[in-house]
Amino acid sequence: TYIGTDFYTGGFVRMDTGGLHPAKLLAGIIRVAMATGAVIHENTAVTGTIAEAGGVRVRTSRGDVLARKVLICTDAYTDGFDPWLRRRIVPVRSRIIATEPLAEGVMDRLMPKRMMYGDMRQLSYYYRPSADGSRILFGGRDGTTAGDALAPTTHLRSELGRIFPELRGVGLTHSWFGQVAMHRDMVPRIFTSGDTVYATGFCGSGVVWARWLGKKAAFKILGETEKAQSAFDFDPAPKAVPFYRGKPWFIPLVYSLYEWRDKRAMRRRQPEAKRR
């Protein structure tokens, strides 16, 4: 047994994938980059870019820089410095909750293999034991763009209880969110505009996509065409989202639509006896 629930009718196990700590990965990348000569300018906000003869002028809070090529991969955290890009990517909140320490034996029943889990709904949920095996970390899209964290946090706890009825009403100790970015077609991509190369739209899997597409984008900037090739190298750029200028006003509506689709799909897959 891999998971202690009858919420799902089936699943598959992938032994060729794994998990890691994103912050530790980032710290390692920074350490290696600096050791090889990269210079990182902290507390230096980019306020805009301007195409000029011979390159791109990058305006920052500490002065201008003229570069032959520029790589932009700010994804969901793109602010007003690039209005053109903001119309093409939609930031979506991804929230995670952490339960209180569970009673002895609970984890053995619910997650006996101590693996990571995820489902394939349009509003998918993903979850795993904490590193010490005492808590469950449970995440998903929270459907909000602003406001108090109580409603989306309570909703995630409710969904956790649907999958594991034993955890209905379980206490929580943490709730946090970050932004992930989507294109209209939900496909990550590399594209160019003049001397600027973009790598965006990682759709919630940036730990994987950002590293891989970042490497491809770097080869593209260096002119190493063969090494830069990938199925995600698109030109022209993705289309802008209609009636959108960077504030995703439509997120609650889209979330409700996807939630309705998921519920309908699950009803169809349930055995006749359960539907009654």
C-alpha positions in Angstrom: 0.0 0.0 0.0 1.3 3.4 -1.0 -1.5 5.6 0.3 -4.1 5.1 3.0 -7.3 6.4 1.3 -10.1 5.2 -0.9 -10.6 8.7 -2.3 -8.9 7.7 -5.6 -9.9 4.8 -7.9 -6.3 4.2 -9.1 -2.9 5.7 -9.6 0.6 5.0 -10.7 4.0 5.1 -8.9 7.0 6.9 -10.4 10.4 5.7 -9.0 12.4 7.8 -11.5 11.5 11.2 -9.9 12.4 12.7 -6.6 12.0 15.8 -4.4 14.3 18.5 -3.1 14.3 21.6 -0.9 13.9 24.5 -3.3 15.6 27.1 -1.1 18.6 24.8 -0.6 18.8 24.3 -4.3 18.8 28.0 -4.9 21.5 28.6 -2.3 23.6 25.9 -4.1 23.1 27.4 -7.5 24.1 30.9 -6.2 27.2 29.4 -4.5 28.4 27.6 -7.7 27.6 30.6 -9.9 29.6 33.0 -7.8 32.5 30.5 -7.6 32.7 30.6 -11.4 32.7 34.4 -11.6 29.1 35.4 -11.8 28.3 38.8 -10.1 25.0 39.1 -8.2 23.7 42.6 -7.5 21.2 42.3 -4.6 18.7 45.1 -3.7 18.9 46.4 -7.3 15.5 46.6 -8.8 15.1 46.6 -12.6 12.7 49.4 -13.5 12.7 48.9 -17.3 14.5 47.9 -20.5 15.0 49.9 -23.6 16.2 48.6 -27.0 19.1 50.6 -28.4 21.6 50.2 -31.2 23.9 47.5 -30.2 21.9 46.0 -27.3 19.5 46.7 -24.5 19.7 49.4 -21.9 18.6 48.0 -18.5 17.4 50.6 -16.1 17.8 49.8 -12.4 17.4 51.6 -9.1 21.2 52.0 -9.0 21.9 53.1 -12.5 21.8 51.9 -16.1 23.5 48.9 -17.7 24.0 48.5 -21.4 24.0 44.8 -22.4 24.3 43.0 -25.8 21.6 40.5 -24.7 19.2 40.3 -21.8 17.5 37.3 -20.3 14.2 37.9 -18.5 12.9 35.0 -16.4 11.0 36.8 -13.6 7.9 34.7 -14.5 5.1 35.2 -11.9 7.1 38.0 -10.2 7.2 40.2 -13.2 6.2 43.7 -12.1 5.7 46.9 -14.0 9.2 46.9 -15.5 8.0 44.9 -18.5 4.3 45.7 -19.3 4.6 43.7 -22.6 5.5 40.5 -20.7 2.9 41.1 -18.0 0.1 40.9 -20.5 1.3 37.4 -21.5 1.7 35.7 -18.2 -0.8 35.3 -15.4 0.4 35.0 -11.8 -1.5 32.4 -9.8 -1.2 31.8 -6.1 -0.1 28.4 -5.0 -0.6 27.8 -1.3 0.7 25.1 1.1 -0.5 24.2 4.6 1.3 22.2 7.3 -0.6 20.2 9.8 0.3 20.0 13.5 2.4 17.0 14.5 0.3 13.9 14.0 -0.3 11.2 16.6 1.9 8.2 16.5 0.8 5.7 13.9 -1.2 8.1 11.7 1.6 8.6 9.1 2.1 4.9 8.9 -1.6 4.5 8.0 -1.9 7.4 5.6 1.6 7.5 3.9 3.3 4.2 4.7 6.0 4.7 2.0 6.7 8.3 3.0 6.5 9.4 -0.7 5.3 12.5 -2.4 1.8 12.5 -3.9 -0.3 14.4 -6.4 -3.5 14.0 -8.4 -4.4 14.9 -11.9 -7.4 17.2 -11.5 -7.4 20.5 -13.2 -7.0 22.0 -9.7 -4.5 19.4 -8.6 -3.4 18.9 -5.0 0.0 17.8 -4.0 1.2 16.6 -0.6 3.9 14.8 1.3 5.2 14.0 4.8 7.5 16.6 6.4 11.2 15.7 6.5 10.9 14.4 10.0 7.7 12.4 9.2 5.6 14.1 11.8 3.4 16.4 9.7 1.7 16.5 6.3 2.4 19.3 3.9 -0.6 19.8 1.5 -0.7 22.3 -1.3 -2.8 23.6 -4.2 -4.0 26.7 -6.0 -5.9 28.9 -3.6 -8.1 30.8 -6.1 -7.5 34.3 -4.7 -5.4 37.3 -5.8 -5.5 39.3 -2.5 -7.2 39.4 0.9 -7.1 37.3 4.1 -5.5 33.9 4.1 -8.2 32.3 6.2 -10.6 31.2 3.4 -8.1 29.5 1.1 -6.3 27.9 4.1 -9.6 26.5 5.4 -10.5 25.3 1.9 -7.2 23.4 1.7 -7.7 21.8 5.1 -11.2 20.7 3.9 -9.7 19.1 0.8 -7.1 17.4 2.9 -10.0 16.0 5.0 -11.8 14.7 1.9 -8.7 12.7 0.9 -8.0 11.6 4.4 -11.2 11.6 6.5 -9.1 10.8 9.6 -7.6 14.3 9.3 -10.9 16.3 9.2 -10.5 19.2 11.5 -6.8 18.6 12.0 -4.9 21.5 13.5 -2.6 23.6 11.3 0.6 25.4 12.2 1.6 27.1 8.9 0.0 28.4 5.7 2.0 30.2 3.0 1.8 30.9 -0.7 3.9 31.9 -3.6 3.1 32.9 -7.2 3.4 30.6 -10.2 2.9 31.8 -13.8 0.7 30.5 -16.6 0.5 31.2 -20.3 -2.8 31.1 -22.1 -2.0 27.6 -23.5 -0.4 26.4 -20.2 2.9 25.6 -21.9 6.4 26.8 -20.7 8.4 28.4 -23.3 11.5 30.4 -24.5 10.9 33.2 -26.9 12.6 36.4 -28.1 11.8 40.0 -28.7 14.7 41.9 -30.3 17.8 41.3 -28.2 15.8 40.1 -25.2 15.3 36.4 -24.5 12.4 35.3 -22.3 12.0 32.0 -20.3 8.5 32.0 -18.7 5.3 30.2 -17.9 6.6 27.4 -15.8 3.0 26.5 -14.6 3.9 25.7 -11.1 6.9 23.4 -11.9 9.6 26.1 -11.9 12.0 24.0 -9.8 12.3 21.8 -12.9 11.5 24.1 -15.8 13.4 27.2 -14.7 16.7 25.3 -14.5 16.3 23.4 -17.8 14.8 26.3 -19.8 17.3 28.7 -18.3 20.2 26.6 -19.6 18.6 26.5 -23.1 18.1 30.2 -23.0 21.7 30.7 -22.0 22.8 28.7 -25.0 20.5 30.8 -27.2 22.2 34.0 -25.9 25.6 32.5 -26.5 24.7 31.7 -30.1 25.1 27.9 -29.6 22.0 27.1 -31.7 22.2 23.3 -31.6 22.5 23.2 -27.8 19.7 25.7 -27.5 17.2 23.6 -29.4 14.1 22.4 -27.5 10.5 21.7 -28.1 9.7 24.8 -26.0 11.6 27.3 -28.1 8.7 29.3 -29.6 8.6 32.3 -31.9 6.6 34.4 -32.2 5.9 35.2 -28.6 2.8 34.0 -26.8 -0.4 36.0 -27.3 -1.5 38.5 -24.8 -4.4 37.7 -22.6 -7.4 39.8 -23.6 -8.6 42.6 -21.3 -5.6 41.9 -19.0 -2.8 44.4 -18.0 -1.2 42.5 -15.1 -3.9 42.3 -12.5 -5.5 38.8 -12.8 -9.1 39.9 -12.0 -10.5 36.7 -13.6 -8.7 34.2 -11.3 -11.7 33.6 -9.0 -13.9 33.0 -12.0 -11.5 30.6 -13.6 -10.9 28.8 -10.3 -14.7 28.3 -9.9 -15.0 26.9 -13.4 -12.1 24.4 -12.9 -13.5 23.4 -9.6 -16.9 22.7 -11.2 -15.2 20.7 -14.0 -13.3 18.6 -11.4 -16.4 17.8 -9.4 -18.3 16.8 -12.5 -15.5 14.6 -13.7 -15.2 12.9 -10.3 -19.0 12.2 -10.2 -18.8 10.5 -13.6 -15.9 8.3 -12.4 -17.6 7.2 -9.2 -19.3 3.8 -9.1 -23.0 3.8 -9.4 -23.4 2.8 -5.7 -21.3 5.7 -4.5 -23.2 8.2 -6.5 -26.4 7.1 -4.8 
